[in-house]
């Protein structure tokens, strides 16, 4: 049976829909700035297959989607960064350059291959000051966006991003940023929250205060400590939020309804110019 003609526009739409569906089946990942650097967090029960990794001295990589596809991209990014740093200088390796490198590769794969990569990537670089931090999001078709402050990607990204937006503020401490990220990832569609254990999380930071290599994973005791602090902060803020909620206005008084009976609508009860039953007054 011969194949029918498919327009290029329709082929691109089909590829995009295929990639989006694959990415939506995964779990969301969040990246956000805090006072001392950049925090990266992802639900990940595996201790061997990482979603978050180091790319270069002060640059981190986070991805969602098909592991084999984004792992190949991660390795290619490390090779690109190493060659650039060797040929030129280490300061010439930037998150922007690596993001552009990923965008070119993903754009080529999306356009030329029959099957697109089912991945979304974030490349983050910590600077000497919060104003110089960089967070870039690269989608399956090679699109690049600069994400100031925070970004949620993969899975139910819109829902997680909305929850994170309510809690994020510039200049947060690590504990505050961890609390905001954990609450956003724990939120479900019906407004309830599910508890996340330390064994189900992959967490790393780019520490602004560290020289040379800023990437550091948060594991074991430190991760348990941050989760305990996060739950304590949530428990403390719940009564305060309830106390600050505006009181509901008092209910309006019940309406007795219109008057009924033979005297309804009469404003003259036996005085004035008419009698009690509307009869003419007695002549003088």
C-alpha positions as CSV (number, residue, x, y, z in Angstrom):
1,X,0.0,0.0,0.0
2,X,1.6,3.3,-1.0
3,X,2.2,5.9,1.6
4,X,0.2,9.1,1.3
5,X,1.8,12.6,1.2
6,X,2.5,14.3,4.6
7,X,3.2,18.0,4.6
8,X,6.4,19.1,6.4
9,X,4.3,21.2,8.8
10,X,2.2,18.1,9.7
11,X,5.3,16.0,10.2
12,X,6.8,18.6,12.5
13,X,3.6,18.7,14.5
14,X,3.5,14.9,14.8
15,X,7.1,14.8,16.0
16,X,6.5,17.6,18.6
17,X,3.4,15.8,19.9
18,X,5.3,12.5,20.1
19,X,8.1,14.1,22.1
20,X,5.8,16.0,24.4
21,X,3.9,12.8,25.3
22,X,7.1,11.0,26.1
23,X,8.4,13.8,28.3
24,X,5.1,14.2,30.1
25,X,5.2,10.6,31.3
26,X,8.3,11.4,33.4
27,X,8.7,13.2,36.7
28,X,9.3,17.0,36.9
29,X,12.6,18.5,37.9
30,X,13.2,22.0,39.4
31,X,16.1,24.4,39.4
32,X,16.1,27.6,41.4
33,X,18.5,30.2,42.7
34,X,19.1,30.8,46.3
35,X,21.4,33.2,48.2
36,X,24.4,30.9,48.1
37,X,24.1,29.4,44.6
38,X,21.7,27.3,42.6
39,X,19.7,24.3,43.8
40,X,18.7,21.4,41.5
41,X,16.2,18.8,42.6
42,X,14.5,15.8,40.9
43,X,12.5,12.8,42.1
44,X,14.7,9.8,41.3
45,X,14.7,6.5,43.3
46,X,17.8,5.2,41.5
47,X,21.2,5.8,43.1
48,X,23.1,4.9,39.9
49,X,21.2,6.6,37.1
50,X,21.5,10.4,37.6
51,X,19.3,13.1,36.2
52,X,21.6,15.8,37.7
53,X,25.3,16.0,36.9
54,X,28.3,18.2,36.7
55,X,29.4,19.5,33.3
56,X,32.3,21.8,34.2
57,X,33.7,23.8,37.1
58,X,30.7,25.9,37.9
59,X,28.1,24.4,35.4
60,X,25.5,21.8,36.1
61,X,23.3,19.7,33.9
62,X,19.7,18.4,34.7
63,X,17.4,16.5,32.4
64,X,14.2,14.6,32.1
65,X,12.9,12.1,29.6
66,X,14.6,9.0,28.1
67,X,17.8,8.2,30.1
68,X,19.8,6.9,27.2
69,X,19.2,10.0,25.1
70,X,20.0,12.6,27.7
71,X,23.0,10.6,29.0
72,X,24.5,10.8,25.5
73,X,23.9,14.5,25.4
74,X,25.5,14.9,28.9
75,X,28.6,13.1,27.7
76,X,28.8,15.2,24.5
77,X,28.4,18.4,26.6
78,X,31.3,17.4,28.9
79,X,33.5,16.7,25.8
80,X,32.5,20.0,24.3
81,X,33.3,21.8,27.5
82,X,36.7,20.1,28.0
83,X,37.8,20.7,24.4
84,X,36.8,24.4,24.6
85,X,38.6,24.9,27.9
86,X,41.7,23.2,26.6
87,X,41.8,25.1,23.3
88,X,41.0,28.5,24.7
89,X,40.6,29.1,28.4
90,X,38.5,27.7,31.2
91,X,36.7,31.0,31.6
92,X,35.5,30.6,28.0
93,X,33.4,27.6,29.0
94,X,29.9,29.1,29.8
95,X,26.4,27.8,30.3
96,X,25.3,29.9,27.4
97,X,27.8,28.2,25.0
98,X,26.8,24.7,26.2
99,X,23.1,25.5,25.9
100,X,23.7,26.7,22.3
101,X,25.6,23.5,21.6
102,X,22.7,21.4,22.9
103,X,20.2,23.5,20.9
104,X,22.1,22.9,17.7
105,X,22.2,19.2,18.2
106,X,18.6,18.8,19.3
107,X,17.4,21.0,16.5
108,X,19.2,18.9,13.9
109,X,17.9,15.6,15.4
110,X,14.4,17.0,15.5
111,X,14.5,18.1,11.9
112,X,16.4,15.3,10.2
113,X,15.6,12.2,12.2
114,X,12.3,10.3,12.0
115,X,12.1,10.0,15.8
116,X,13.0,13.1,17.9
117,X,14.7,12.9,21.3
118,X,12.2,12.8,24.2
119,X,14.2,15.0,26.5
120,X,14.3,18.4,28.1
121,X,17.5,19.8,29.5
122,X,18.5,22.6,31.9
123,X,22.1,24.0,32.0
124,X,22.9,26.2,35.0
125,X,26.0,28.2,35.9
126,X,26.6,29.9,39.2
127,X,28.4,33.2,39.2
128,X,30.2,35.2,41.8
129,X,27.0,37.2,42.5
130,X,23.3,36.2,42.1
131,X,23.0,38.7,39.3
132,X,25.5,36.7,37.2
133,X,23.8,33.3,37.6
134,X,22.5,31.7,34.4
135,X,19.8,29.1,33.9
136,X,18.9,27.9,30.4
137,X,16.2,25.5,29.4
138,X,16.5,23.5,26.1
139,X,13.6,21.6,24.7
140,X,13.4,18.6,22.4
141,X,13.2,20.8,19.2
142,X,16.3,22.8,20.1
143,X,14.5,25.9,21.5
144,X,16.4,27.8,24.2
145,X,14.9,30.0,26.9
146,X,16.6,32.0,29.6
147,X,14.9,31.3,32.9
148,X,15.6,33.9,35.6
149,X,15.1,32.7,39.2
150,X,13.7,29.3,38.8
151,X,12.4,26.8,36.2
152,X,10.3,23.5,36.4
153,X,10.5,21.2,33.4
154,X,9.3,17.7,32.4
155,X,6.3,15.8,33.6
156,X,3.6,18.2,34.9
157,X,5.8,21.2,34.5
158,X,3.0,23.8,34.4
159,X,1.5,22.6,37.7
160,X,4.9,22.4,39.4
161,X,5.9,25.8,38.1
162,X,2.7,27.4,39.4
163,X,3.3,25.9,42.9
164,X,6.9,27.0,42.8
165,X,6.0,30.6,41.7
166,X,3.9,31.0,44.9
167,X,6.8,30.0,47.1
168,X,9.8,31.4,45.4
169,X,11.4,34.8,46.3
170,X,14.9,36.1,45.6
171,X,17.5,35.8,48.3
172,X,16.2,32.7,49.9
173,X,18.4,30.6,52.1
174,X,19.2,27.0,51.1
175,X,16.6,25.6,53.6
176,X,13.9,28.0,52.2
177,X,14.8,27.1,48.6
178,X,14.7,23.4,49.5
179,X,11.3,23.8,51.2
180,X,9.9,25.6,48.1
181,X,11.2,23.0,45.7
182,X,10.1,20.1,47.8
183,X,6.6,21.5,48.2
184,X,6.3,22.2,44.5
185,X,7.3,18.6,43.6
186,X,5.1,17.1,46.2
187,X,1.9,19.0,45.1
188,X,-0.7,16.9,43.3
189,X,-3.4,17.9,40.9
190,X,-6.1,18.1,43.6
191,X,-4.2,20.4,45.9
192,X,-3.0,17.6,48.2
193,X,0.6,16.8,49.0
194,X,2.4,13.5,49.0
195,X,5.4,12.9,51.3
196,X,8.7,12.4,49.6
197,X,11.5,10.3,51.3
198,X,15.2,11.1,51.0
199,X,15.7,7.8,49.0
200,X,13.4,9.2,46.3
201,X,15.2,12.4,45.8
202,X,18.3,13.5,43.8
203,X,19.5,16.9,45.0
204,X,22.6,18.9,44.1
205,X,23.8,22.5,44.4
206,X,26.2,24.8,42.7
207,X,27.8,26.4,45.8
208,X,28.8,30.1,45.1
209,X,31.4,30.1,47.9
210,X,33.4,27.2,46.6
211,X,36.5,27.8,44.5
212,X,37.1,26.0,41.2
213,X,34.5,23.1,41.3
214,X,31.2,24.4,42.7
215,X,29.0,21.3,42.1
216,X,28.1,19.3,45.2
217,X,25.6,16.5,45.8
218,X,23.5,16.5,48.9
219,X,23.1,13.0,50.3
220,X,22.4,11.0,53.4
221,X,22.4,12.9,56.7
222,X,22.5,16.4,55.2
223,X,19.5,15.5,52.9
224,X,17.5,14.1,55.9
225,X,18.3,17.3,57.8
226,X,17.0,19.5,55.0
227,X,13.8,17.4,54.7
228,X,13.2,17.7,58.5
229,X,13.8,21.4,58.4
230,X,11.5,21.7,55.4
231,X,8.7,19.9,57.2
232,X,9.1,21.9,60.3
233,X,8.9,25.1,58.3
234,X,5.8,23.9,56.6
235,X,4.2,23.0,59.9
236,X,5.0,26.4,61.3
237,X,3.7,28.3,58.4
238,X,0.3,26.5,58.2
239,X,-1.2,28.1,61.4
240,X,0.1,31.5,60.4
241,X,-1.5,31.2,57.0
242,X,-4.8,30.2,58.5
243,X,-4.6,33.2,61.0
244,X,-3.9,35.6,58.1
245,X,-6.8,34.4,56.0
246,X,-9.6,37.0,55.8
247,X,-12.7,36.3,57.8
248,X,-15.8,35.5,55.8
249,X,-18.4,38.4,55.8
250,X,-21.5,38.0,58.0
251,X,-24.6,36.6,56.3
252,X,-27.2,39.2,55.3
253,X,-30.4,39.2,57.4
254,X,-33.2,37.0,56.1
255,X,-35.8,38.8,54.0
256,X,-39.2,38.5,55.5
257,X,-40.8,38.9,52.1
258,X,-43.7,41.1,50.9
259,X,-46.6,41.7,53.3
260,X,-49.8,39.8,52.6
261,X,-53.4,40.2,53.7
262,X,-56.2,42.7,53.2
263,X,-54.1,45.6,54.4
264,X,-51.1,44.9,52.2
265,X,-49.7,48.0,50.6
266,X,-51.9,50.3,52.6
267,X,-50.0,53.2,54.3
268,X,-53.1,54.6,56.0
269,X,-54.2,52.7,59.2
270,X,-57.3,54.6,60.1
271,X,-55.9,58.1,60.0
272,X,-55.3,60.8,57.3
273,X,-57.9,61.3,54.7
274,X,-59.2,57.7,54.5
275,X,-60.7,55.3,57.0
276,X,-59.3,52.0,58.0
277,X,-60.8,50.2,55.0
278,X,-60.3,53.0,52.5
279,X,-63.8,54.5,53.1
280,X,-64.3,58.2,52.7
281,X,-63.9,60.2,55.9
282,X,-67.0,61.4,57.8
283,X,-68.1,64.9,56.8
284,X,-67.5,67.7,59.2
